[in-house]
Amino acid sequence: MKQYQVVGIGNAVVDVIAQCDDSFLEHMGIEKGIMQLIERERGETLYGAMKERTQAPGGSVGNTIAGLGNLGLTTAFIGRVRDDTLGRFYEAALHGEGTDFPNPPVKDGELPTSRSMIFVTPDGERSMNTYLGISAEVSTEDVSLEVVENTQILFLEGYLFDKDHGKAAFLKAAQGCHRGGGKAGIALSDPFCVDRHRADFRRLVRDQMDYVIGNQHEWESLYQTDLDAALKQAAEECELVVCTRSGDDVILIRGEERATVPVKRVVPVDATGAGDQFAAGFLYGYATGQSLETAGKMGCAAAAEVIGHYGARPEIDVKALFAERGLI
């Protein structure tokens, strides 16, 4: 038996969430509906301007791992935080959720723990302003072979692929996972990140990944073509390909097998974490041997749950929701 069913590697970010209106965004010079990377000083300004803020452990793959923990899987998260107030909060929160956090907070780090200021407008759009801090410094030193060789599934966050030491960490982790007989995969995370590192992403997908999750824009960016042609090429290079399409049908391809899962359109209360929880639902299905269609439906159900409330992590028993819908 493996020690873990899913291990994630990603940015360890504390989400700081506040509600606001469009005039506040305009006044503060915040571009609506996107994730922007910001510098430390800008982060402190925005943090100070937030009213009635709530705080939660976040990061894209961190949110996915929390969702998988909610579903009852054994999980671990590899990330980097500093030994400061937010870093200790992050570590304690993961342990409280039942997720192992193998890397203790860094005592002598120059950079602080990462944080993302998330402003949610009444239409459910989230405008994310992220100061990456120490989390972007994940390297091979942070990847424990004892952890990655003892997981059934490894899930990597594409955002960390922006730096050479992140690329090296991913390679070490994927190779370790494969040595242990596990499956390794990645979320492409961002079309701009894909643009910057296209050749390296292509090589990683082709040579190291057993599954890849991306949205339409990310797949089109990766292969520099339209979606159908991109997915066809991806399926030739990778065992399992998943494409989300912002409210349109989800496409899943494994060899000659193809599943299309309809998405029920709803007006989100807060779209934060929709993609992260889709990944959690899908990976739960993948880890438990479900069909492509069922895994896709699980992903859609988990995503729908999280956009129905504020915050990026599930508030109900998602496994009970799956049972209610006849998925388990």
Secondary structure, DSSP 8 states (H G I E B T S, - for coil): --SEEEEEE---EEEEEEE--HHHHHHHT--TTSEEE--HHHHHHHHHH-SS-EEEEE-HHHHHHHHHHHTT--EEEE---BSSHHHHHHHHHHHHTT-B--S--BSS-SS--EEEEEEE-TTS-EEEEEE-GGGGG--GGG--HHHHTTEEEEEEEGGGGGSHHHHHHHHHHHHHHHHTT-EEEEE---HHHHHHTHHHHHHHHHHT-SEEEEEHHHHHHHHTS-HHHHHHHHHHHSSEEEEEETTEEEEEEETTEEEEE-------S--TTHHHHHHHHHHHHHHTT--HHHHHHHHHHHHHHHTTSSSSS--S-HHHHHHHTT--
